[in-house]
Amino acid sequence: MKRLVAILLLAAAMAWAAPAPAGNPEVPEKFISVDEAKALVDRRQRITFIDVRERMQFDDLHIKGAINIPLGTLPASLAEISRTEFIALY
């Protein structure tokens, strides 16, 4: 009985210490205000605005130059997004 308990405790400890499965890579994220976003534009920093709303909402009103990638399709569309400039999702 003691041996079984020891084996179960060892198995639990090993499972807890195992590395997490690979998932999406870590991405540095920062929440910025509208004023901070405008300051980036005013300084002419390269920035891509991605509107994550549905197409109909995007068509009604969006930031000039923004691209529309609805939130539900964002993971599948990551290859379309530049990795060399600042990205702002809204």
Backbone atoms as SQL, in Angstrom:
CREATE TABLE atoms (id INTEGER PRIMARY KEY, chain TEXT, resi INTEGER, resn TEXT, atom TEXT, x REAL, y REAL, z REAL);
INSERT INTO atoms VALUES
  (1, 'A', 1, 'MET', 'N', 0.823, -1.190, 0.000),
  (2, 'A', 1, 'MET', 'CA', 0.000, 0.000, 0.000),
  (3, 'A', 1, 'MET', 'C', 0.871, 1.259, 0.000),
  (4, 'A', 2, 'LYS', 'N', 1.907, 1.297, 0.870),
  (5, 'A', 2, 'LYS', 'CA', 2.792, 2.454, 0.922),
  (6, 'A', 2, 'LYS', 'C', 3.506, 2.648, -0.410),
  (7, 'A', 3, 'ARG', 'N', 3.836, 1.534, -1.033),
  (8, 'A', 3, 'ARG', 'CA', 4.533, 1.596, -2.314),
  (9, 'A', 3, 'ARG', 'C', 3.623, 2.215, -3.373),
  (10, 'A', 4, 'LEU', 'N', 2.352, 1.847, -3.395),
  (11, 'A', 4, 'LEU', 'CA', 1.387, 2.388, -4.346),
  (12, 'A', 4, 'LEU', 'C', 1.213, 3.889, -4.137),
  (13, 'A', 5, 'VAL', 'N', 1.113, 4.307, -2.889),
  (14, 'A', 5, 'VAL', 'CA', 0.977, 5.741, -2.584),
  (15, 'A', 5, 'VAL', 'C', 2.230, 6.487, -3.046),
  (16, 'A', 6, 'ALA', 'N', 3.387, 5.928, -2.795),
  (17, 'A', 6, 'ALA', 'CA', 4.642, 6.565, -3.208),
  (18, 'A', 6, 'ALA', 'C', 4.704, 6.696, -4.726),
  (19, 'A', 7, 'ILE', 'N', 4.283, 5.665, -5.448),
  (20, 'A', 7, 'ILE', 'CA', 4.286, 5.695, -6.917),
  (21, 'A', 7, 'ILE', 'C', 3.308, 6.749, -7.421),
  (22, 'A', 8, 'LEU', 'N', 2.120, 6.822, -6.822),
  (23, 'A', 8, 'LEU', 'CA', 1.134, 7.821, -7.237),
  (24, 'A', 8, 'LEU', 'C', 1.636, 9.240, -6.968),
  (25, 'A', 9, 'LEU', 'N', 2.264, 9.460, -5.823),
  (26, 'A', 9, 'LEU', 'CA', 2.813, 10.781, -5.518),
  (27, 'A', 9, 'LEU', 'C', 3.931, 11.150, -6.474),
  (28, 'A', 10, 'LEU', 'N', 4.775, 10.195, -6.809),
  (29, 'A', 10, 'LEU', 'CA', 5.863, 10.437, -7.756),
  (30, 'A', 10, 'LEU', 'C', 5.309, 10.763, -9.143),
  (31, 'A', 11, 'ALA', 'N', 4.285, 10.016, -9.565),
  (32, 'A', 11, 'ALA', 'CA', 3.669, 10.269, -10.874),
  (33, 'A', 11, 'ALA', 'C', 3.017, 11.647, -10.910),
  (34, 'A', 12, 'ALA', 'N', 2.357, 12.023, -9.833),
  (35, 'A', 12, 'ALA', 'CA', 1.728, 13.343, -9.771),
  (36, 'A', 12, 'ALA', 'C', 2.784, 14.452, -9.816),
  (37, 'A', 13, 'ALA', 'N', 3.870, 14.274, -9.108),
  (38, 'A', 13, 'ALA', 'CA', 4.944, 15.275, -9.097),
  (39, 'A', 13, 'ALA', 'C', 5.577, 15.402, -10.479),
  (40, 'A', 14, 'MET', 'N', 5.770, 14.293, -11.171),
  (41, 'A', 14, 'MET', 'CA', 6.359, 14.328, -12.510),
  (42, 'A', 14, 'MET', 'C', 5.413, 14.995, -13.507),
  (43, 'A', 15, 'ALA', 'N', 4.140, 14.730, -13.398),
  (44, 'A', 15, 'ALA', 'CA', 3.165, 15.338, -14.302),
  (45, 'A', 15, 'ALA', 'C', 3.092, 16.844, -14.059),
  (46, 'A', 16, 'TRP', 'N', 3.179, 17.267, -12.814),
  (47, 'A', 16, 'TRP', 'CA', 3.124, 18.681, -12.486),
  (48, 'A', 16, 'TRP', 'C', 4.359, 19.422, -12.996),
  (49, 'A', 17, 'ALA', 'N', 5.499, 18.761, -12.973),
  (50, 'A', 17, 'ALA', 'CA', 6.754, 19.390, -13.363),
  (51, 'A', 17, 'ALA', 'C', 7.004, 19.339, -14.866),
  (52, 'A', 18, 'ALA', 'N', 6.192, 18.630, -15.611),
  (53, 'A', 18, 'ALA', 'CA', 6.393, 18.511, -17.062),
  (54, 'A', 18, 'ALA', 'C', 6.186, 19.859, -17.732),
  (55, 'A', 19, 'PRO', 'N', 6.906, 20.115, -18.829),
  (56, 'A', 19, 'PRO', 'CA', 6.727, 21.381, -19.529),
  (57, 'A', 19, 'PRO', 'C', 5.341, 21.478, -20.145),
  (58, 'A', 20, 'ALA', 'N', 4.872, 22.707, -20.274),
  (59, 'A', 20, 'ALA', 'CA', 3.564, 22.942, -20.890),
  (60, 'A', 20, 'ALA', 'C', 3.651, 22.626, -22.376),
  (61, 'A', 21, 'PRO', 'N', 2.563, 22.188, -22.964),
  (62, 'A', 21, 'PRO', 'CA', 2.588, 21.909, -24.403),
  (63, 'A', 21, 'PRO', 'C', 2.830, 23.204, -25.174),
  (64, 'A', 22, 'ALA', 'N', 3.461, 23.059, -26.331),
  (65, 'A', 22, 'ALA', 'CA', 3.737, 24.232, -27.168),
  (66, 'A', 22, 'ALA', 'C', 2.435, 24.832, -27.647),
  (67, 'A', 23, 'GLY', 'N', 2.341, 26.108, -27.592),
  (68, 'A', 23, 'GLY', 'CA', 1.151, 26.814, -28.056),
  (69, 'A', 23, 'GLY', 'C', 1.581, 28.037, -28.833),
  (70, 'A', 24, 'ASN', 'N', 0.784, 29.059, -28.779),
  (71, 'A', 24, 'ASN', 'CA', 1.145, 30.297, -29.437),
  (72, 'A', 24, 'ASN', 'C', 2.353, 30.902, -28.749),
  (73, 'A', 25, 'PRO', 'N', 3.267, 31.500, -29.512),
  (74, 'A', 25, 'PRO', 'CA', 4.454, 32.090, -28.891),
  (75, 'A', 25, 'PRO', 'C', 4.084, 33.307, -28.064),
  (76, 'A', 26, 'GLU', 'N', 4.937, 33.612, -27.105),
  (77, 'A', 26, 'GLU', 'CA', 4.748, 34.797, -26.286),
  (78, 'A', 26, 'GLU', 'C', 4.838, 36.034, -27.173),
  (79, 'A', 27, 'VAL', 'N', 3.935, 36.941, -26.983),
  (80, 'A', 27, 'VAL', 'CA', 3.931, 38.186, -27.750),
  (81, 'A', 27, 'VAL', 'C', 3.878, 39.327, -26.752),
  (82, 'A', 28, 'PRO', 'N', 4.845, 40.249, -26.855),
  (83, 'A', 28, 'PRO', 'CA', 4.780, 41.372, -25.931),
  (84, 'A', 28, 'PRO', 'C', 3.543, 42.206, -26.247),
  (85, 'A', 29, 'GLU', 'N', 2.727, 42.431, -25.263),
  (86, 'A', 29, 'GLU', 'CA', 1.524, 43.214, -25.501),
  (87, 'A', 29, 'GLU', 'C', 1.501, 44.392, -24.555),
  (88, 'A', 30, 'LYS', 'N', 0.914, 45.451, -25.041),
  (89, 'A', 30, 'LYS', 'CA', 0.810, 46.663, -24.251),
  (90, 'A', 30, 'LYS', 'C', -0.489, 47.331, -24.646),
  (91, 'A', 31, 'PHE', 'N', -1.248, 47.718, -23.677),
  (92, 'A', 31, 'PHE', 'CA', -2.478, 48.451, -23.939),
  (93, 'A', 31, 'PHE', 'C', -2.132, 49.923, -24.016),
  (94, 'A', 32, 'ILE', 'N', -2.566, 50.577, -25.098),
  (95, 'A', 32, 'ILE', 'CA', -2.281, 51.995, -25.250),
  (96, 'A', 32, 'ILE', 'C', -3.587, 52.765, -25.399),
  (97, 'A', 33, 'SER', 'N', -3.527, 54.026, -25.076),
  (98, 'A', 33, 'SER', 'CA', -4.710, 54.882, -25.186),
  (99, 'A', 33, 'SER', 'C', -4.815, 55.423, -26.616),
  (100, 'A', 34, 'VAL', 'N', -5.932, 56.026, -26.907),
  (101, 'A', 34, 'VAL', 'CA', -6.128, 56.662, -28.209),
  (102, 'A', 34, 'VAL', 'C', -5.088, 57.765, -28.391),
  (103, 'A', 35, 'ASP', 'N', -4.821, 58.520, -27.338),
  (104, 'A', 35, 'ASP', 'CA', -3.830, 59.592, -27.422),
  (105, 'A', 35, 'ASP', 'C', -2.436, 59.048, -27.731),
  (106, 'A', 36, 'GLU', 'N', -2.088, 57.916, -27.126),
  (107, 'A', 36, 'GLU', 'CA', -0.787, 57.298, -27.405),
  (108, 'A', 36, 'GLU', 'C', -0.710, 56.809, -28.854),
  (109, 'A', 37, 'ALA', 'N', -1.797, 56.231, -29.353),
  (110, 'A', 37, 'ALA', 'CA', -1.832, 55.778, -30.747),
  (111, 'A', 37, 'ALA', 'C', -1.695, 56.966, -31.690),
  (112, 'A', 38, 'LYS', 'N', -2.390, 58.056, -31.381),
  (113, 'A', 38, 'LYS', 'CA', -2.297, 59.258, -32.221),
  (114, 'A', 38, 'LYS', 'C', -0.886, 59.813, -32.211),
  (115, 'A', 39, 'ALA', 'N', -0.229, 59.788, -31.054),
  (116, 'A', 39, 'ALA', 'CA', 1.150, 60.272, -30.963),
  (117, 'A', 39, 'ALA', 'C', 2.075, 59.453, -31.854),
  (118, 'A', 40, 'LEU', 'N', 1.853, 58.144, -31.933),
  (119, 'A', 40, 'LEU', 'CA', 2.656, 57.301, -32.821),
  (120, 'A', 40, 'LEU', 'C', 2.457, 57.719, -34.278),
  (121, 'A', 41, 'VAL', 'N', 1.211, 57.959, -34.643),
  (122, 'A', 41, 'VAL', 'CA', 0.907, 58.381, -36.014),
  (123, 'A', 41, 'VAL', 'C', 1.533, 59.744, -36.287),
  (124, 'A', 42, 'ASP', 'N', 1.401, 60.657, -35.349),
  (125, 'A', 42, 'ASP', 'CA', 1.957, 62.004, -35.511),
  (126, 'A', 42, 'ASP', 'C', 3.474, 61.974, -35.675),
  (127, 'A', 43, 'ARG', 'N', 4.144, 61.034, -35.007),
  (128, 'A', 43, 'ARG', 'CA', 5.608, 60.883, -35.123),
  (129, 'A', 43, 'ARG', 'C', 5.988, 60.093, -36.366),
  (130, 'A', 44, 'ARG', 'N', 4.976, 59.699, -37.128),
  (131, 'A', 44, 'ARG', 'CA', 5.153, 58.915, -38.361),
  (132, 'A', 44, 'ARG', 'C', 5.858, 57.580, -38.113),
  (133, 'A', 45, 'GLN', 'N', 5.626, 57.015, -36.935),
  (134, 'A', 45, 'GLN', 'CA', 6.157, 55.676, -36.649),
  (135, 'A', 45, 'GLN', 'C', 5.351, 54.672, -37.459),
  (136, 'A', 46, 'ARG', 'N', 6.028, 53.697, -38.006),
  (137, 'A', 46, 'ARG', 'CA', 5.330, 52.669, -38.778),
  (138, 'A', 46, 'ARG', 'C', 4.427, 51.883, -37.833),
  (139, 'A', 47, 'ILE', 'N', 3.145, 51.911, -38.141),
  (140, 'A', 47, 'ILE', 'CA', 2.155, 51.240, -37.302),
  (141, 'A', 47, 'ILE', 'C', 1.063, 50.691, -38.200),
  (142, 'A', 48, 'THR', 'N', 0.627, 49.488, -37.901),
  (143, 'A', 48, 'THR', 'CA', -0.482, 48.871, -38.620),
  (144, 'A', 48, 'THR', 'C', -1.661, 48.778, -37.674),
  (145, 'A', 49, 'PHE', 'N', -2.770, 49.372, -38.075),
  (146, 'A', 49, 'PHE', 'CA', -4.001, 49.273, -37.298),
  (147, 'A', 49, 'PHE', 'C', -4.819, 48.122, -37.858),
  (148, 'A', 50, 'ILE', 'N', -5.218, 47.209, -36.976),
  (149, 'A', 50, 'ILE', 'CA', -6.049, 46.072, -37.365),
  (150, 'A', 50, 'ILE', 'C', -7.371, 46.188, -36.630),
  (151, 'A', 51, 'ASP', 'N', -8.429, 46.343, -37.398),
  (152, 'A', 51, 'ASP', 'CA', -9.789, 46.440, -36.863),
  (153, 'A', 51, 'ASP', 'C', -10.319, 45.018, -36.755),
  (154, 'A', 52, 'VAL', 'N', -10.616, 44.568, -35.539),
  (155, 'A', 52, 'VAL', 'CA', -11.007, 43.177, -35.322),
  (156, 'A', 52, 'VAL', 'C', -12.528, 42.983, -35.300),
  (157, 'A', 53, 'ARG', 'N', -13.265, 44.030, -35.693),
  (158, 'A', 53, 'ARG', 'CA', -14.726, 43.909, -35.746),
  (159, 'A', 53, 'ARG', 'C', -15.138, 43.209, -37.031),
  (160, 'A', 54, 'GLU', 'N', -16.399, 42.847, -37.111),
  (161, 'A', 54, 'GLU', 'CA', -16.913, 42.208, -38.320),
  (162, 'A', 54, 'GLU', 'C', -16.919, 43.204, -39.475),
  (163, 'A', 55, 'ARG', 'N', -16.930, 42.694, -40.700),
  (164, 'A', 55, 'ARG', 'CA', -16.789, 43.515, -41.902),
  (165, 'A', 55, 'ARG', 'C', -17.832, 44.637, -41.977),
  (166, 'A', 56, 'MET', 'N', -19.073, 44.369, -41.618),
  (167, 'A', 56, 'MET', 'CA', -20.123, 45.373, -41.721),
  (168, 'A', 56, 'MET', 'C', -19.810, 46.577, -40.812),
  (169, 'A', 57, 'GLN', 'N', -19.325, 46.309, -39.612),
  (170, 'A', 57, 'GLN', 'CA', -18.954, 47.393, -38.706),
  (171, 'A', 57, 'GLN', 'C', -17.743, 48.152, -39.243),
  (172, 'A', 58, 'PHE', 'N', -16.786, 47.423, -39.783),
  (173, 'A', 58, 'PHE', 'CA', -15.597, 48.035, -40.375),
  (174, 'A', 58, 'PHE', 'C', -15.995, 48.956, -41.527),
  (175, 'A', 59, 'ASP', 'N', -16.914, 48.486, -42.377),
  (176, 'A', 59, 'ASP', 'CA', -17.352, 49.275, -43.516),
  (177, 'A', 59, 'ASP', 'C', -18.051, 50.566, -43.084),
  (178, 'A', 60, 'ASP', 'N', -18.737, 50.536, -41.939),
  (179, 'A', 60, 'ASP', 'CA', -19.418, 51.733, -41.439),
  (180, 'A', 60, 'ASP', 'C', -18.425, 52.827, -41.056),
  (181, 'A', 61, 'LEU', 'N', -17.358, 52.457, -40.359),
  (182, 'A', 61, 'LEU', 'CA', -16.397, 53.436, -39.884),
  (183, 'A', 61, 'LEU', 'C', -15.135, 52.721, -39.412),
  (184, 'A', 62, 'HIS', 'N', -13.994, 53.203, -39.837),
  (185, 'A', 62, 'HIS', 'CA', -12.725, 52.640, -39.379),
  (186, 'A', 62, 'HIS', 'C', -11.609, 53.666, -39.522),
  (187, 'A', 63, 'ILE', 'N', -10.483, 53.386, -38.921),
  (188, 'A', 63, 'ILE', 'CA', -9.314, 54.252, -39.026),
  (189, 'A', 63, 'ILE', 'C', -8.784, 54.153, -40.456),
  (190, 'A', 64, 'LYS', 'N', -8.489, 55.303, -41.047),
  (191, 'A', 64, 'LYS', 'CA', -7.967, 55.332, -42.414),
  (192, 'A', 64, 'LYS', 'C', -6.688, 54.493, -42.501),
  (193, 'A', 65, 'GLY', 'N', -6.656, 53.570, -43.447),
  (194, 'A', 65, 'GLY', 'CA', -5.492, 52.712, -43.643),
  (195, 'A', 65, 'GLY', 'C', -5.526, 51.425, -42.842),
  (196, 'A', 66, 'ALA', 'N', -6.506, 51.277, -41.960),
  (197, 'A', 66, 'ALA', 'CA', -6.601, 50.053, -41.148),
  (198, 'A', 66, 'ALA', 'C', -6.985, 48.875, -42.027),
  (199, 'A', 67, 'ILE', 'N', -6.593, 47.703, -41.587),
  (200, 'A', 67, 'ILE', 'CA', -7.039, 46.488, -42.271),
  (201, 'A', 67, 'ILE', 'C', -8.039, 45.772, -41.374),
  (202, 'A', 68, 'ASN', 'N', -8.938, 45.059, -41.995),
  (203, 'A', 68, 'ASN', 'CA', -9.985, 44.368, -41.254),
  (204, 'A', 68, 'ASN', 'C', -9.680, 42.879, -41.198),
  (205, 'A', 69, 'ILE', 'N', -9.471, 42.395, -39.985),
  (206, 'A', 69, 'ILE', 'CA', -9.331, 40.954, -39.741),
  (207, 'A', 69, 'ILE', 'C', -10.215, 40.655, -38.539),
  (208, 'A', 70, 'PRO', 'N', -11.430, 40.145, -38.770),
  (209, 'A', 70, 'PRO', 'CA', -12.328, 39.866, -37.647),
  (210, 'A', 70, 'PRO', 'C', -11.654, 38.978, -36.594),
  (211, 'A', 71, 'LEU', 'N', -11.952, 39.251, -35.347),
  (212, 'A', 71, 'LEU', 'CA', -11.312, 38.567, -34.231),
  (213, 'A', 71, 'LEU', 'C', -11.398, 37.048, -34.353),
  (214, 'A', 72, 'GLY', 'N', -12.529, 36.541, -34.832),
  (215, 'A', 72, 'GLY', 'CA', -12.681, 35.090, -34.968),
  (216, 'A', 72, 'GLY', 'C', -11.745, 34.469, -35.982),
  (217, 'A', 73, 'THR', 'N', -11.256, 35.256, -36.932),
  (218, 'A', 73, 'THR', 'CA', -10.355, 34.724, -37.957),
  (219, 'A', 73, 'THR', 'C', -8.909, 35.151, -37.744),
  (220, 'A', 74, 'LEU', 'N', -8.657, 35.933, -36.700),
  (221, 'A', 74, 'LEU', 'CA', -7.315, 36.457, -36.461),
  (222, 'A', 74, 'LEU', 'C', -6.247, 35.368, -36.346),
  (223, 'A', 75, 'PRO', 'N', -6.456, 34.310, -35.563),
  (224, 'A', 75, 'PRO', 'CA', -5.400, 33.293, -35.462),
  (225, 'A', 75, 'PRO', 'C', -5.009, 32.694, -36.822),
  (226, 'A', 76, 'ALA', 'N', -5.971, 32.497, -37.689),
  (227, 'A', 76, 'ALA', 'CA', -5.678, 31.917, -39.003),
  (228, 'A', 76, 'ALA', 'C', -5.050, 32.937, -39.943),
  (229, 'A', 77, 'SER', 'N', -5.138, 34.212, -39.599),
  (230, 'A', 77, 'SER', 'CA', -4.640, 35.268, -40.478),
  (231, 'A', 77, 'SER', 'C', -3.315, 35.866, -40.020),
  (232, 'A', 78, 'LEU', 'N', -2.690, 35.285, -39.029),
  (233, 'A', 78, 'LEU', 'CA', -1.467, 35.863, -38.478),
  (234, 'A', 78, 'LEU', 'C', -0.348, 35.978, -39.503),
  (235, 'A', 79, 'ALA', 'N', -0.320, 35.106, -40.504),
  (236, 'A', 79, 'ALA', 'CA', 0.734, 35.156, -41.518),
  (237, 'A', 79, 'ALA', 'C', 0.650, 36.430, -42.354),
  (238, 'A', 80, 'GLU', 'N', -0.528, 37.047, -42.431),
  (239, 'A', 80, 'GLU', 'CA', -0.715, 38.271, -43.212),
  (240, 'A', 80, 'GLU', 'C', -0.143, 39.498, -42.516),
  (241, 'A', 81, 'ILE', 'N', 0.111, 39.408, -41.237),
  (242, 'A', 81, 'ILE', 'CA', 0.476, 40.573, -40.434),
  (243, 'A', 81, 'ILE', 'C', 1.987, 40.752, -40.410),
  (244, 'A', 82, 'SER', 'N', 2.423, 41.982, -40.653),
  (245, 'A', 82, 'SER', 'CA', 3.839, 42.309, -40.632),
  (246, 'A', 82, 'SER', 'C', 4.425, 42.050, -39.249),
  (247, 'A', 83, 'ARG', 'N', 5.619, 41.544, -39.214),
  (248, 'A', 83, 'ARG', 'CA', 6.295, 41.300, -37.932),
  (249, 'A', 83, 'ARG', 'C', 7.360, 42.368, -37.676),
  (250, 'A', 84, 'THR', 'N', 7.444, 43.354, -38.556),
  (251, 'A', 84, 'THR', 'CA', 8.508, 44.345, -38.425),
  (252, 'A', 84, 'THR', 'C', 8.039, 45.690, -37.937),
  (253, 'A', 85, 'GLU', 'N', 6.752, 45.892, -37.770),
  (254, 'A', 85, 'GLU', 'CA', 6.283, 47.187, -37.295),
  (255, 'A', 85, 'GLU', 'C', 5.286, 47.013, -36.148),
  (256, 'A', 86, 'PHE', 'N', 5.003, 48.113, -35.519),
  (257, 'A', 86, 'PHE', 'CA', 4.081, 48.136, -34.392),
  (258, 'A', 86, 'PHE', 'C', 2.677, 47.785, -34.878),
  (259, 'A', 87, 'ILE', 'N', 1.991, 46.924, -34.164),
  (260, 'A', 87, 'ILE', 'CA', 0.634, 46.496, -34.522),
  (261, 'A', 87, 'ILE', 'C', -0.317, 46.982, -33.429),
  (262, 'A', 88, 'ALA', 'N', -1.406, 47.606, -33.846),
  (263, 'A', 88, 'ALA', 'CA', -2.437, 48.038, -32.894),
  (264, 'A', 88, 'ALA', 'C', -3.754, 47.386, -33.272),
  (265, 'A', 89, 'LEU', 'N', -4.266, 46.552, -32.387),
  (266, 'A', 89, 'LEU', 'CA', -5.570, 45.926, -32.593),
  (267, 'A', 89, 'LEU', 'C', -6.626, 46.776, -31.916),
  (268, 'A', 90, 'TYR', 'N', -7.734, 46.975, -32.610),
  (269, 'A', 90, 'TYR', 'CA', -8.852, 47.701, -31.989),
  (270, 'A', 90, 'TYR', 'C', -10.160, 47.127, -32.446);
